Amino acid sequence: MRIAMNTVGHIATVVAAAAFAAGCGTGATPPAGATVVTSPSPFDHEAVRTDLDAAVETAGLPDGRTESGYSKTNGANAIDASARAKTAKDRKRIALAVRMAPCVVSWSSGVEEQAESRDQLESLLASVATRGWKESEPSKEVPAGENGTYFMATYQKRGWTLSARHTRVGSAERAAVTVTEDTCFARLTDEELALFEGE
């Protein structure tokens, strides 16, 4: 595995600091001018949700639309969706989405903001960019049918991938953001991935 030089330098600093602490006994302080290294706080599910909530607020969007997991598989929604599932494959897909909920944070525009949803999404993306999310591939917009468009953008930060999309069909518009943990989804089998992809 190739490791970036700045990562190697950081590891060396941490090891040196640990060795110093171990050899100096309780209550010892580092010499003047020494750099004290602290571990970064974990960027876990709760931190991602906090990050997205803050980005939504900074962008001036209505709050209360950020959710843990997929919106259709939370609480009563999951029970209702499972009850309405027509096939065994649908039920498996819902069960998998429920299981993967701790690896997902989502946001979507509401029906009442349909006419403004693309502007809302652009504001949210500008906001997450100021919070350290980096665009991992160029955003693109493609035609969707005769009178629609589909916009998509992808950002990454500390092992999480943010997928933003906007769909317009005629006068109807909808914007949504789904943030997923990379290592969590990397453990899915081909069969499970196929369920998510609707195959």
Backbone as a chain_set.jsonl record, in Angstrom:
{"seq": "MRIAMNTVGHIATVVAAAAFAAGCGTGATPPAGATVVTSPSPFDHEAVRTDLDAAVETAGLPDGRTESGYSKTNGANAIDASARAKTAKDRKRIALAVRMAPCVVSWSSGVEEQAESRDQLESLLASVATRGWKESEPSKEVPAGENGTYFMATYQKRGWTLSARHTRVGSAERAAVTVTEDTCFARLTDEELALFEGE", "coords": {"N": [[0.839, -1.181, 0.0], [0.604, 2.203, -0.837], [1.732, 4.984, 0.927], [1.126, 8.331, 1.67], [3.63, 10.919, 1.926], [3.215, 12.961, 3.829], [1.536, 11.668, 5.587], [3.177, 9.673, 6.597], [4.996, 11.305, 7.948], [3.325, 12.379, 9.902], [2.652, 10.067, 11.349], [5.16, 9.402, 12.352], [5.628, 11.571, 14.062], [3.603, 11.197, 15.962], [4.395, 8.718, 17.057], [6.875, 9.433, 18.159], [6.053, 11.281, 20.084], [4.561, 9.606, 21.742], [6.537, 7.875, 22.66], [8.103, 9.65, 24.1], [6.306, 10.407, 26.132], [5.963, 7.948, 27.421], [8.488, 7.492, 28.47], [8.971, 9.471, 30.303], [7.516, 9.446, 32.633], [4.787, 9.862, 35.024], [3.065, 12.936, 35.01], [5.008, 14.356, 33.692], [6.097, 16.967, 31.548], [6.233, 18.03, 28.136], [9.263, 19.24, 26.555], [9.971, 22.782, 26.208], [8.627, 24.325, 23.354], [8.061, 21.95, 22.063], [5.93, 20.027, 19.931], [2.666, 19.12, 20.595], [0.791, 16.369, 19.806], [-2.491, 15.67, 18.945], [-5.141, 13.314, 18.562], [-7.322, 13.383, 15.75], [-10.822, 14.103, 16.013], [-13.233, 11.455, 15.728], [-14.735, 10.883, 12.552], [-17.579, 10.04, 12.388], [-20.866, 8.498, 11.969], [-22.599, 10.201, 13.457], [-21.115, 12.563, 13.487], [-21.065, 13.142, 10.767], [-23.76, 13.605, 10.277], [-24.132, 15.883, 11.873], [-22.435, 17.609, 10.507], [-23.743, 17.778, 8.0], [-26.204, 18.847, 8.809], [-25.338, 21.358, 9.706], [-24.396, 22.425, 7.306], [-26.771, 22.555, 5.857], [-28.135, 24.438, 7.392], [-26.434, 26.683, 7.117], [-26.733, 27.123, 4.41], [-29.221, 28.148, 4.396], [-31.489, 26.57, 4.251], [-34.649, 24.87, 4.861], [-34.852, 23.4, 8.081], [-34.861, 20.092, 9.615], [-35.0, 18.216, 7.623], [-32.916, 16.528, 7.349], [-31.862, 13.234, 7.712], [-31.101, 10.177, 9.456], [-30.057, 7.314, 7.856], [-32.069, 5.844, 5.205], [-34.83, 7.642, 3.959], [-37.219, 6.231, 3.498], [-36.972, 4.025, 5.058], [-37.05, 4.37, 7.776], [-38.138, 3.893, 11.051], [-41.629, 3.872, 11.389], [-41.993, 4.172, 8.686], [-40.405, 2.168, 7.571], [-41.746, -0.149, 8.39], [-44.177, 0.223, 7.1], [-43.34, 0.307, 4.408], [-42.288, -2.269, 4.144], [-44.578, -3.799, 4.524], [-45.986, -3.144, 2.255], [-44.454, -4.182, 0.281], [-44.136, -6.019, -2.687], [-42.774, -8.248, -3.578], [-40.442, -10.903, -2.706], [-37.889, -10.032, -3.193], [-38.161, -7.253, -2.978], [-38.71, -7.066, -0.236], [-36.303, -8.005, 0.791], [-34.607, -5.985, -0.116], [-35.55, -3.785, 1.349], [-35.02, -4.671, 3.975], [-32.235, -4.794, 3.862], [-31.62, -2.085, 3.464], [-32.498, -1.05, 5.902], [-30.692, -2.327, 7.614], [-28.348, -1.107, 6.751], [-28.678, 1.47, 7.56], [-27.173, 2.855, 9.683], [-24.97, 3.618, 8.251], [-25.598, 5.675, 6.635], [-26.594, 8.998, 5.792], [-29.092, 11.32, 5.018], [-30.634, 13.915, 2.983], [-33.357, 15.819, 1.72], [-35.191, 17.897, -0.562], [-38.305, 19.543, 0.06], [-41.727, 19.108, -1.008], [-43.032, 21.549, -1.208], [-41.056, 23.297, -1.97], [-40.48, 22.877, -4.627], [-40.079, 24.458, -6.983], [-37.756, 25.738, -6.386], [-35.78, 23.936, -5.878], [-33.364, 23.247, -7.231], [-31.738, 25.513, -6.908], [-31.567, 25.41, -4.124], [-30.106, 23.052, -3.781], [-27.663, 23.741, -4.983], [-26.843, 25.737, -3.208], [-26.513, 24.204, -0.89], [-24.416, 22.497, -1.689], [-22.352, 24.35, -2.051], [-22.072, 25.091, 0.563], [-21.264, 22.659, 1.881], [-18.799, 22.375, 0.701], [-17.295, 24.374, 1.894], [-16.925, 23.212, 4.297], [-15.001, 21.313, 4.102], [-15.537, 19.201, 2.347], [-14.647, 17.618, -0.608], [-14.922, 17.887, -4.102], [-15.18, 14.973, -5.895], [-15.472, 14.079, -8.455], [-16.201, 15.604, -11.608], [-19.191, 17.56, -11.659], [-22.269, 16.834, -13.377], [-24.825, 17.279, -15.861], [-27.526, 15.785, -17.388], [-29.807, 14.999, -20.087], [-33.184, 14.037, -19.29], [-35.449, 12.165, -20.474], [-37.9, 13.718, -22.645], [-38.483, 16.275, -21.709], [-36.961, 16.858, -19.437], [-34.324, 16.982, -16.906], [-31.347, 15.622, -15.409], [-29.282, 16.076, -12.755], [-26.11, 15.539, -11.269], [-23.724, 15.261, -8.594], [-20.657, 14.601, -6.877], [-19.036, 14.317, -3.788], [-16.336, 13.994, -1.393], [-15.209, 13.111, 1.912], [-13.096, 12.26, 4.47], [-13.515, 9.379, 4.377], [-16.172, 9.153, 3.714], [-18.777, 9.393, 1.269], [-20.507, 11.803, -0.537], [-23.373, 12.049, -2.338], [-25.046, 14.007, -4.558], [-28.1, 14.942, -6.092], [-30.309, 16.177, -8.613], [-33.489, 16.229, -9.968], [-35.488, 17.035, -12.712], [-38.586, 17.006, -14.172], [-40.605, 18.113, -16.523], [-42.503, 20.502, -14.922], [-42.041, 19.625, -12.41], [-39.788, 19.246, -9.724], [-37.039, 17.902, -7.855], [-34.704, 17.674, -5.236], [-31.952, 15.95, -3.753], [-29.744, 14.58, -1.269], [-27.435, 12.079, -0.5], [-25.412, 10.603, 1.884], [-22.838, 8.341, 2.298], [-21.023, 5.803, 4.082], [-17.857, 4.792, 3.119], [-16.311, 2.384, 3.749], [-18.21, 0.799, 4.93], [-20.055, 0.241, 2.883], [-18.338, -1.012, 1.162], [-18.142, -3.545, 2.13], [-20.326, -4.919, 1.268], [-21.87, -7.669, -0.423], [-21.819, -8.898, -3.85], [-24.405, -9.65, -4.489], [-25.915, -8.192, -2.645], [-25.275, -5.584, -3.414], [-26.461, -5.586, -5.923], [-29.12, -5.63, -5.148], [-29.43, -3.061, -4.09], [-29.04, -1.618, -6.387], [-31.215, -2.258, -7.793], [-31.396, -4.469, -9.411]], "CA": [[0.0, 0.0, 0.0], [1.391, 3.424, -0.89], [1.325, 5.938, 1.956], [1.604, 9.671, 1.367], [4.723, 11.33, 2.791], [2.727, 13.719, 4.984], [0.987, 10.688, 6.528], [4.338, 9.07, 7.258], [5.509, 12.3, 8.889], [2.383, 12.477, 11.023], [2.81, 8.849, 12.15], [6.443, 9.509, 13.058], [5.452, 12.539, 15.144], [2.788, 10.556, 16.994], [5.229, 7.698, 17.704], [7.872, 10.131, 18.978], [5.367, 11.856, 21.242], [4.196, 8.499, 22.622], [7.769, 7.392, 23.286], [8.492, 10.66, 25.078], [5.394, 10.315, 27.262], [6.202, 6.7, 28.125], [9.787, 7.501, 29.135], [9.159, 10.582, 31.223], [6.798, 9.251, 33.885], [3.553, 10.593, 35.249], [3.195, 14.345, 35.327], [6.061, 14.999, 32.92], [5.638, 17.861, 30.489], [7.191, 18.055, 27.04], [10.149, 20.401, 26.594], [9.457, 24.007, 25.581], [8.703, 24.323, 21.898], [7.664, 20.654, 21.503], [4.575, 19.983, 19.39], [1.829, 18.08, 21.175], [-0.095, 15.849, 18.766], [-3.742, 15.087, 19.422], [-5.847, 12.589, 17.51], [-8.527, 14.071, 15.275], [-12.057, 13.47, 16.469], [-13.71, 10.515, 14.708], [-15.745, 11.39, 11.627], [-18.514, 8.925, 12.341], [-22.22, 8.787, 11.503], [-23.135, 11.37, 14.158], [-20.369, 13.736, 13.023], [-21.515, 13.429, 9.4], [-25.092, 14.229, 10.365], [-23.918, 17.236, 12.39], [-21.836, 18.355, 9.399], [-24.769, 18.043, 6.997], [-27.156, 19.777, 9.429], [-24.729, 22.688, 9.702], [-24.361, 22.888, 5.917], [-28.158, 22.9, 5.517], [-28.459, 25.701, 8.073], [-25.651, 27.74, 6.49], [-27.302, 27.38, 3.088], [-30.52, 28.78, 4.573], [-32.553, 25.649, 3.875], [-35.493, 24.477, 5.992], [-34.269, 22.293, 8.849], [-35.755, 18.965, 9.812], [-35.041, 17.337, 6.463], [-31.764, 15.642, 7.412], [-32.257, 11.998, 8.381], [-30.172, 9.055, 9.511], [-30.591, 6.221, 7.055], [-32.892, 6.196, 4.055], [-36.098, 8.174, 4.455], [-38.301, 5.243, 3.408], [-36.707, 2.857, 5.904], [-36.932, 4.81, 9.157], [-39.28, 3.707, 11.935], [-42.902, 3.425, 10.817], [-41.832, 4.11, 7.231], [-39.849, 0.855, 7.236], [-42.815, -1.139, 8.567], [-45.155, 0.447, 6.04], [-42.736, -0.095, 3.137], [-42.175, -3.728, 4.133], [-45.921, -4.349, 4.378], [-46.455, -2.925, 0.89], [-43.547, -4.835, -0.659], [-44.87, -7.018, -3.468], [-41.986, -9.45, -3.842], [-39.411, -11.246, -1.723], [-36.739, -9.179, -3.482], [-38.465, -5.951, -2.376], [-38.551, -7.185, 1.214], [-34.854, -8.105, 1.05], [-34.037, -4.665, -0.349], [-35.92, -2.946, 2.486], [-34.271, -5.167, 5.136], [-30.845, -4.386, 3.687], [-31.561, -0.643, 3.691], [-32.624, -0.853, 7.348], [-29.417, -2.753, 8.192], [-27.292, -0.172, 6.377], [-29.039, 2.816, 8.011], [-26.112, 3.564, 10.406], [-23.923, 4.027, 7.308], [-26.216, 6.603, 5.685], [-27.269, 10.231, 6.214], [-29.718, 11.839, 3.804], [-31.392, 15.169, 2.991], [-34.086, 16.032, 0.478], [-36.038, 19.08, -0.596], [-39.712, 19.224, 0.252], [-42.613, 19.342, -2.146], [-43.402, 22.953, -1.326], [-39.973, 24.072, -2.575], [-40.153, 22.27, -5.914], [-39.588, 25.411, -7.975], [-36.466, 26.276, -5.964], [-34.942, 22.853, -5.381], [-32.02, 23.257, -7.807], [-30.999, 26.564, -6.197], [-31.305, 24.897, -2.783], [-29.025, 22.07, -3.862], [-26.427, 24.475, -5.259], [-26.463, 26.391, -1.947], [-26.034, 23.17, 0.023], [-23.102, 22.039, -2.156], [-21.381, 25.408, -1.728], [-21.882, 25.045, 2.01], [-20.441, 21.507, 2.277], [-17.432, 22.609, 0.216], [-16.594, 25.182, 2.898], [-16.723, 22.367, 5.469], [-13.958, 20.329, 3.831], [-15.91, 18.181, 1.375], [-13.966, 17.858, -1.883], [-15.578, 17.295, -5.264], [-14.356, 13.845, -6.314], [-15.584, 13.98, -9.905], [-16.939, 16.784, -12.089], [-20.65, 17.453, -11.69], [-22.777, 16.796, -14.75], [-26.265, 17.326, -16.049], [-27.87, 15.058, -18.608], [-31.252, 15.012, -20.366], [-34.004, 12.952, -18.737], [-36.667, 12.176, -21.274], [-38.047, 14.81, -23.606], [-38.573, 17.599, -21.086], [-36.404, 16.816, -18.092], [-32.872, 16.939, -16.725], [-30.868, 14.934, -14.219], [-27.995, 16.639, -12.342], [-25.465, 14.773, -10.209], [-22.419, 15.73, -8.116], [-20.117, 13.699, -5.861], [-18.008, 14.887, -2.913], [-15.82, 13.037, -0.417], [-14.537, 13.64, 3.102], [-12.726, 11.354, 5.555], [-14.099, 8.045, 4.293], [-17.594, 9.219, 3.391], [-19.069, 9.92, -0.066], [-21.752, 12.563, -0.617], [-23.933, 12.04, -3.691], [-26.137, 14.977, -4.682], [-28.777, 14.834, -7.381], [-31.5, 16.994, -8.832], [-34.269, 15.722, -11.091], [-36.595, 17.878, -13.176], [-39.415, 16.436, -15.238], [-41.621, 19.136, -16.723], [-42.427, 21.531, -13.884], [-41.757, 18.98, -11.123], [-38.367, 19.17, -9.4], [-36.699, 17.332, -6.545], [-33.275, 17.615, -4.94], [-31.663, 15.03, -2.654], [-28.341, 14.289, -0.961], [-27.229, 10.869, 0.286], [-24.018, 10.473, 2.311], [-22.624, 6.944, 2.679], [-19.687, 5.461, 4.585], [-17.209, 3.978, 2.093], [-15.922, 1.041, 4.194], [-19.445, 0.063, 5.22], [-20.615, -0.246, 1.627], [-17.35, -1.879, 0.518], [-18.318, -4.905, 2.654], [-21.505, -5.56, 0.682], [-21.633, -8.69, -1.438], [-22.354, -8.549, -5.173], [-25.858, -9.834, -4.443], [-26.479, -7.059, -1.913], [-25.141, -4.403, -4.277], [-27.473, -5.712, -6.955], [-30.39, -5.247, -4.541], [-29.456, -1.603, -4.012], [-29.095, -1.076, -7.737], [-32.506, -2.618, -8.361], [-31.276, -5.536, -10.424]], "C": [[0.882, 1.241, 0.0], [0.852, 4.404, 0.135], [1.936, 7.287, 1.631], [2.651, 10.088, 2.38], [4.228, 12.114, 3.998], [2.1, 12.799, 6.024], [2.109, 10.016, 7.299], [4.898, 10.019, 8.299], [4.622, 12.423, 10.104], [2.531, 11.264, 11.94], [4.09, 8.925, 12.971], [6.328, 10.464, 14.243], [4.669, 11.938, 16.291], [3.606, 9.536, 17.767], [6.245, 8.354, 18.62], [7.235, 10.707, 20.231], [5.001, 10.77, 22.245], [5.421, 7.97, 23.365], [8.23, 8.358, 24.368], [7.63, 10.547, 26.33], [5.667, 9.066, 28.09], [7.485, 6.758, 28.937], [9.931, 8.551, 30.204], [8.371, 10.451, 32.506], [5.581, 10.148, 33.998], [3.845, 12.036, 35.607], [4.265, 15.053, 34.539], [5.45, 15.875, 31.848], [6.672, 17.871, 29.392], [8.061, 19.295, 27.127], [9.533, 21.583, 25.865], [9.637, 23.915, 24.068], [8.286, 23.012, 21.257], [6.213, 20.726, 21.021], [3.818, 18.83, 20.02], [0.805, 17.659, 20.128], [-1.336, 15.248, 19.409], [-4.441, 14.388, 18.265], [-7.055, 13.397, 17.046], [-9.763, 13.343, 15.775], [-12.579, 12.553, 15.365], [-14.781, 11.163, 13.835], [-16.732, 10.26, 11.389], [-19.889, 9.403, 11.872], [-22.777, 10.065, 12.137], [-22.437, 12.648, 13.696], [-20.793, 14.133, 11.616], [-22.876, 14.107, 9.428], [-24.982, 15.667, 10.87], [-23.373, 18.143, 11.293], [-22.891, 18.747, 8.366], [-25.828, 19.013, 7.537], [-26.625, 21.207, 9.383], [-24.692, 23.268, 8.298], [-25.749, 23.316, 5.461], [-28.532, 24.248, 6.133], [-27.727, 26.875, 7.43], [-26.221, 28.114, 5.125], [-28.684, 28.028, 3.175], [-31.688, 27.904, 4.189], [-33.405, 25.304, 5.093], [-34.858, 23.32, 6.746], [-35.284, 21.165, 8.986], [-35.834, 18.017, 8.645], [-33.841, 16.389, 6.429], [-32.156, 14.417, 8.233], [-31.096, 11.014, 8.432], [-30.805, 7.909, 8.752], [-31.366, 6.745, 5.862], [-34.278, 6.599, 4.537], [-37.221, 7.144, 4.448], [-38.089, 4.044, 4.333], [-36.48, 3.249, 7.349], [-38.236, 4.548, 9.911], [-40.51, 3.138, 11.246], [-42.823, 3.326, 9.303], [-41.334, 2.735, 6.8], [-40.924, -0.225, 7.339], [-43.818, -1.022, 7.429], [-44.615, -0.035, 4.691], [-42.652, -1.616, 3.033], [-43.542, -4.379, 3.919], [-46.42, -4.219, 2.944], [-45.571, -3.598, -0.154], [-44.257, -5.986, -1.368], [-44.103, -8.316, -3.663], [-40.984, -9.697, -2.722], [-38.181, -10.37, -1.927], [-36.936, -7.781, -2.885], [-38.252, -5.983, -0.872], [-37.083, -7.298, 1.594], [-34.191, -6.739, 0.907], [-34.323, -3.734, 0.832], [-35.138, -3.365, 3.738], [-32.812, -4.748, 5.057], [-30.686, -2.892, 3.958], [-31.661, -0.315, 5.174], [-31.302, -1.207, 8.028], [-28.298, -1.75, 7.926], [-27.55, 1.248, 6.88], [-27.936, 3.532, 8.794], [-24.982, 4.07, 9.5], [-24.41, 5.127, 6.371], [-26.797, 7.821, 6.4], [-27.858, 10.831, 4.946], [-30.443, 13.16, 4.049], [-32.157, 15.251, 1.68], [-34.929, 17.295, 0.579], [-37.49, 18.654, -0.423], [-40.534, 19.594, -0.968], [-42.891, 20.822, -2.325], [-42.303, 23.813, -1.939], [-39.604, 23.572, -3.961], [-39.511, 23.263, -6.883], [-38.198, 25.938, -7.631], [-35.455, 25.185, -5.634], [-33.54, 22.844, -5.97], [-31.167, 24.322, -7.137], [-30.65, 26.112, -4.784], [-30.114, 23.938, -2.792], [-27.691, 22.754, -4.114], [-25.923, 25.163, -3.986], [-25.891, 25.377, -0.963], [-24.64, 22.693, -0.379], [-22.016, 23.075, -1.875], [-21.062, 25.382, -0.239], [-21.021, 23.858, 2.441], [-18.993, 21.686, 1.816], [-16.63, 23.442, 1.217], [-16.307, 24.381, 4.161], [-15.766, 21.209, 5.193], [-14.33, 19.196, 2.904], [-15.311, 18.555, 0.032], [-14.707, 17.165, -3.025], [-14.682, 16.198, -5.821], [-14.457, 13.565, -7.803], [-16.43, 15.155, -10.385], [-18.447, 16.541, -12.079], [-21.114, 17.435, -13.139], [-24.293, 16.817, -14.757], [-26.581, 16.687, -17.391], [-29.379, 15.145, -18.835], [-31.941, 13.817, -19.715], [-35.338, 12.985, -19.461], [-36.718, 13.387, -22.189], [-38.031, 16.187, -22.951], [-38.045, 17.607, -19.66], [-34.894, 16.814, -18.09], [-32.553, 16.182, -15.445], [-29.461, 15.455, -13.925], [-27.424, 15.775, -11.232], [-24.099, 15.353, -9.872], [-21.97, 14.808, -6.994], [-18.974, 14.375, -5.112], [-17.548, 13.815, -1.931], [-15.155, 13.764, 0.745], [-14.335, 12.511, 4.101], [-13.488, 10.027, 5.551], [-15.593, 8.006, 4.056], [-17.764, 9.824, 2.009], [-20.45, 10.567, -0.059], [-22.195, 12.59, -2.074], [-25.137, 12.977, -3.725], [-26.77, 14.827, -6.05], [-30.011, 15.733, -7.406], [-32.197, 16.465, -10.075], [-35.363, 16.721, -11.435], [-37.287, 17.16, -14.318], [-40.592, 17.386, -15.411], [-41.461, 20.22, -15.68], [-42.112, 20.95, -12.51], [-40.255, 18.846, -10.915], [-38.177, 18.548, -8.028], [-35.187, 17.282, -6.407], [-33.052, 16.697, -3.751], [-30.158, 14.85, -2.509], [-28.308, 13.017, -0.125], [-25.748, 10.75, 0.601], [-23.822, 9.055, 2.839], [-21.188, 6.719, 3.125], [-19.041, 4.448, 3.64], [-16.926, 2.551, 2.565], [-17.15, 0.18, 4.474], [-20.005, -0.552, 3.934], [-19.634, -1.151, 0.888], [-17.5, -3.33, 0.973], [-19.53, -5.624, 2.069], [-21.101, -6.61, -0.351], [-22.186, -8.206, -2.778], [-23.877, -8.654, -5.186], [-26.531, -8.647, -3.744], [-26.387, -5.767, -2.721], [-26.194, -4.416, -5.365], [-28.853, -5.318, -6.424], [-30.518, -3.729, -4.488], [-29.624, -0.978, -5.403], [-30.38, -1.473, -8.459], [-32.463, -3.684, -9.418], [-32.071, -6.76, -10.011]], "O": [[1.83, 1.311, 0.782], [-0.356, 4.63, 0.204], [3.13, 7.38, 1.347], [2.598, 9.686, 3.542], [4.768, 11.952, 5.092], [2.125, 13.107, 7.216], [2.008, 9.814, 8.509], [5.238, 9.601, 9.406], [5.116, 12.558, 11.224], [2.536, 11.405, 13.163], [4.104, 8.556, 14.145], [6.872, 10.191, 15.313], [5.014, 12.135, 17.456], [3.53, 9.483, 18.995], [6.461, 7.889, 19.739], [7.81, 10.631, 21.316], [5.112, 10.975, 23.453], [5.349, 7.657, 24.553], [8.692, 7.937, 25.428], [8.141, 10.585, 27.45], [5.612, 9.111, 29.319], [7.567, 6.133, 29.994], [10.911, 8.539, 30.948], [8.54, 11.276, 33.403], [5.369, 11.057, 33.196], [4.743, 12.329, 36.395], [4.427, 16.263, 34.697], [4.396, 15.551, 31.302], [7.865, 17.738, 29.665], [7.65, 20.299, 27.709], [8.671, 21.407, 25.003], [10.679, 23.479, 23.579], [8.162, 22.944, 20.035], [5.378, 21.398, 21.627], [4.277, 17.688, 19.983], [0.045, 18.486, 19.623], [-1.237, 14.415, 20.31], [-4.342, 14.826, 17.119], [-7.735, 14.023, 17.859], [-9.756, 12.123, 15.941], [-12.387, 12.844, 14.184], [-15.632, 11.902, 14.33], [-16.727, 9.611, 10.343], [-20.057, 10.544, 11.441], [-23.354, 10.907, 11.449], [-23.076, 13.687, 13.532], [-20.874, 15.32, 11.301], [-23.117, 15.065, 8.695], [-25.655, 16.562, 10.359], [-23.788, 19.295, 11.16], [-22.937, 19.891, 7.912], [-26.293, 19.894, 6.813], [-27.356, 22.145, 9.066], [-24.927, 24.462, 8.11], [-25.895, 24.319, 4.761], [-29.16, 25.088, 5.489], [-28.315, 27.936, 7.218], [-26.195, 29.28, 4.733], [-29.256, 28.413, 2.156], [-32.758, 28.405, 3.842], [-32.945, 25.427, 6.228], [-34.378, 22.365, 6.133], [-36.422, 21.276, 8.529], [-36.65, 17.096, 8.657], [-33.768, 15.527, 5.552], [-32.716, 14.547, 9.322], [-30.222, 11.018, 7.565], [-31.967, 7.573, 8.982], [-31.325, 7.935, 5.549], [-34.835, 5.96, 5.43], [-38.093, 7.184, 5.316], [-38.931, 3.148, 4.388], [-35.789, 2.539, 8.08], [-39.311, 4.939, 9.455], [-40.46, 2.085, 10.611], [-43.502, 2.498, 8.696], [-41.783, 2.196, 5.788], [-41.008, -1.108, 6.486], [-44.257, -2.024, 6.864], [-45.321, -0.694, 3.928], [-42.911, -2.188, 1.974], [-43.653, -5.386, 3.22], [-47.177, -5.063, 2.463], [-45.897, -3.59, -1.341], [-44.898, -6.821, -0.73], [-44.703, -9.367, -3.888], [-40.715, -8.82, -1.902], [-37.506, -10.004, -0.965], [-35.996, -7.194, -2.351], [-37.687, -5.054, -0.296], [-36.663, -6.746, 2.611], [-33.324, -6.374, 1.701], [-33.447, -2.986, 1.265], [-34.65, -2.511, 4.478], [-32.214, -4.386, 6.07], [-29.726, -2.477, 4.607], [-30.986, 0.594, 5.656], [-30.84, -0.482, 8.909], [-27.413, -1.56, 8.76], [-26.731, 2.139, 6.653], [-27.761, 4.735, 8.595], [-24.139, 4.856, 9.933], [-23.717, 5.477, 5.416], [-27.406, 7.703, 7.463], [-27.198, 10.852, 3.907], [-30.815, 13.478, 5.179], [-31.665, 14.804, 0.644], [-35.329, 17.707, 1.668], [-37.849, 17.518, -0.734], [-40.069, 20.316, -1.85], [-42.98, 21.308, -3.452], [-42.568, 24.931, -2.383], [-38.493, 23.833, -4.423], [-38.513, 22.944, -7.529], [-37.529, 26.52, -8.485], [-34.367, 25.493, -5.149], [-32.598, 22.466, -5.274], [-30.001, 24.076, -6.826], [-29.557, 26.398, -4.296], [-29.237, 24.002, -1.931], [-26.685, 22.378, -3.513], [-24.722, 25.173, -3.716], [-24.903, 25.654, -0.282], [-23.777, 22.503, 0.478], [-20.895, 22.724, -1.506], [-19.925, 25.62, 0.169], [-20.134, 24.022, 3.279], [-18.068, 21.202, 2.468], [-15.425, 23.24, 1.372], [-15.53, 24.821, 5.009], [-15.72, 20.242, 5.953], [-13.515, 18.299, 2.686], [-15.453, 19.693, -0.416], [-15.073, 15.994, -2.919], [-13.537, 16.465, -6.184], [-13.601, 12.874, -8.357], [-17.283, 15.648, -9.647], [-18.919, 15.463, -12.44], [-20.436, 17.959, -14.022], [-24.949, 16.426, -13.791], [-25.968, 17.016, -18.406], [-30.142, 15.343, -17.888], [-31.366, 12.734, -19.601], [-36.239, 13.742, -19.1], [-35.692, 14.006, -22.471], [-37.61, 17.162, -23.572], [-38.598, 18.271, -18.783], [-34.258, 16.665, -19.133], [-33.367, 16.107, -14.525], [-28.554, 15.297, -14.742], [-28.157, 15.326, -10.351], [-23.4, 15.871, -10.743], [-22.796, 14.289, -6.243], [-18.06, 14.933, -5.72], [-18.268, 12.853, -1.666], [-14.618, 14.862, 0.597], [-15.3, 11.878, 4.529], [-14.031, 9.603, 6.571], [-16.218, 6.953, 4.18], [-16.976, 10.683, 1.612], [-21.433, 9.96, 0.367], [-21.48, 13.095, -2.939], [-26.12, 12.769, -3.014], [-26.08, 14.613, -7.046], [-30.648, 16.002, -6.388], [-31.566, 16.275, -11.115], [-36.08, 17.197, -10.554], [-36.659, 16.761, -15.299], [-41.471, 17.459, -14.552], [-40.384, 20.804, -15.561], [-41.934, 21.697, -11.549], [-39.533, 18.394, -11.804], [-39.039, 18.653, -7.155], [-34.478, 16.898, -7.336], [-33.872, 16.664, -2.833], [-29.403, 14.95, -3.476], [-29.058, 12.884, 0.842], [-24.915, 10.791, -0.304], [-24.554, 8.615, 3.725], [-20.258, 7.351, 2.624], [-19.6, 3.381, 3.387], [-17.263, 1.598, 1.862], [-17.121, -1.034, 4.273], [-20.38, -1.724, 3.909], [-20.051, -1.973, 0.072], [-17.041, -4.244, 0.289], [-19.741, -6.806, 2.34], [-20.109, -6.448, -1.062], [-22.93, -7.227, -2.833], [-24.556, -7.844, -5.817], [-27.572, -8.159, -4.184], [-27.312, -4.955, -2.712], [-26.762, -3.375, -5.696], [-29.661, -4.742, -7.153], [-31.572, -3.174, -4.798], [-30.27, 0.058, -5.56], [-30.606, -1.072, -9.601], [-33.378, -3.801, -10.232], [-32.091, -7.756, -10.734]]}, "num_chains": 1, "name": "protein.A"}
